[in-house]
Amino acid sequence: MPPLAAVPDLDRELSALYARPLEEFTKARNDLVARLRKAHQSEAAAEVRALRKPTIVAWTANQLARSEPQLVARLLEAGAELRETQQRALAGNANASVLSDASDAERDAVRALVVAGRRLLGDRANAGLLDRLTQTLRAAAVDDEASGLLRGGRLTEELQAVGFGPLEAVPARRRDADEVRRAAREHVNNLRAQARKHAAEAREAEEAADEAARAAEELRETAAKKRAEAEQAATALAAAEEDLRSRR
């Protein structure tokens, strides 16, 4: 039997594979492998067979690449700008304000995609999953290889983002000393306020405990008194019943 015709557009087949619902991925991948083998496309079959099923986070990112291409393009553009600005800041050619603006743009782009991802996931969405999606999008935004996978909707695993921010990227010598001291004073003031707050709450709790102890002691005394009265009533009842029986 002659071999089947070669799969005409493997790239399109792969795009369709990653676009499928997550639970259909493995079967669809294996079906594609079988078709490639029957067409004697052994190398392509081996490459497809090695493809890993995406995690739920990677799958969500892939679907966003298809359903929200403009948001993904905005993220990748913001990520590239952030990476360039960070490098300029490290070289002393960009100040903290410029880097902060670039970081804000990247963060806004990620936030918009996470909102769309929440809608896409529906009941499956939870805080932990959305946080991992955020990390994956942020990482893909600033990594060339991951950016390409996200743009094509072919991520297979979650990614871990590195931290960004003006104070992380700008060399320490460029930070304003007064700003650092001001931040330190604010930190001390915050700790002092927290200490006063906790001390006041402790005093209130101790006073409440003392009041509860006094109330409990009063209730015990009242209960003892009522118990004594109940015993006296029971004794009087028994005597009255005995007297009634003797009169019959």
Residue pairs with C-beta under 8 A, 6 or more apart in sequence:
3 38
3 39
3 40
4 35
4 38
4 39
5 39
6 39
6 40
6 41
7 13
7 32
7 35
7 36
7 39
7 41
7 44
10 36
10 44
13 32
14 48
14 154
15 152
15 153
15 154
17 25
17 28
17 29
17 32
17 51
18 25
18 54
18 62
18 153
18 154
19 62
19 63
19 66
19 153
20 28
22 53
22 54
22 56
22 59
25 53
25 54
25 59
26 53
29 48
29 49
29 51
29 53
30 49
32 48
33 45
33 48
33 49
36 42
36 44
36 45
36 48
37 45
51 156
52 156
52 157
53 156
54 62
54 155
54 156
54 157
55 156
55 157
55 158
56 124
56 129
57 129
57 132
57 133
57 136
57 158
58 136
58 155
58 156
58 157
58 158
60 117
60 120
60 121
60 133
61 117
61 133
61 136
61 137
61 140
61 150
61 153
61 155
62 150
62 153
62 154
62 155
63 120
63 153
64 71
64 72
64 113
64 116
64 117
64 120
65 72
65 150
65 151
65 152
65 153
66 153
67 116
67 120
68 113
68 116
71 109
71 112
71 113
71 116
72 113
72 150
72 151
73 151
74 109
74 112
75 106
75 109
75 110
75 113
75 137
75 140
75 141
76 140
76 141
76 147
76 150
76 151
77 109
78 102
78 105
78 106
78 108
78 109
78 141
79 106
79 109
79 138
79 140
79 141
79 142
79 147
80 141
80 142
80 147
81 102
81 105
81 106
82 102
82 103
82 105
82 106
82 141
82 142
82 164
83 142
85 94
85 98
85 99
85 102
86 99
86 102
86 164
86 169
88 94
88 98
89 95
89 96
89 98
89 99
89 166
89 169
89 170
90 169
90 170
90 171
92 171
92 174
95 170
95 174
96 166
96 167
96 170
96 174
96 175
97 166
99 165
99 166
99 169
99 170
100 165
100 166
103 164
103 165
103 166
106 138
106 141
106 142
106 164
109 141
110 134
110 137
110 138
110 141
113 133
113 137
114 130
114 133
114 134
114 137
117 125
117 130
117 133
118 125
118 130
121 129
121 130
132 158
134 161
135 158
135 159
135 160
135 161
136 155
136 158
136 159
136 161
137 150
138 161
138 164
139 146
139 159
139 160
139 161
139 162
140 146
140 147
140 149
140 150
140 155
140 159
141 147
142 161
142 162
142 164
143 159
146 155
146 159
149 155
149 156
167 175
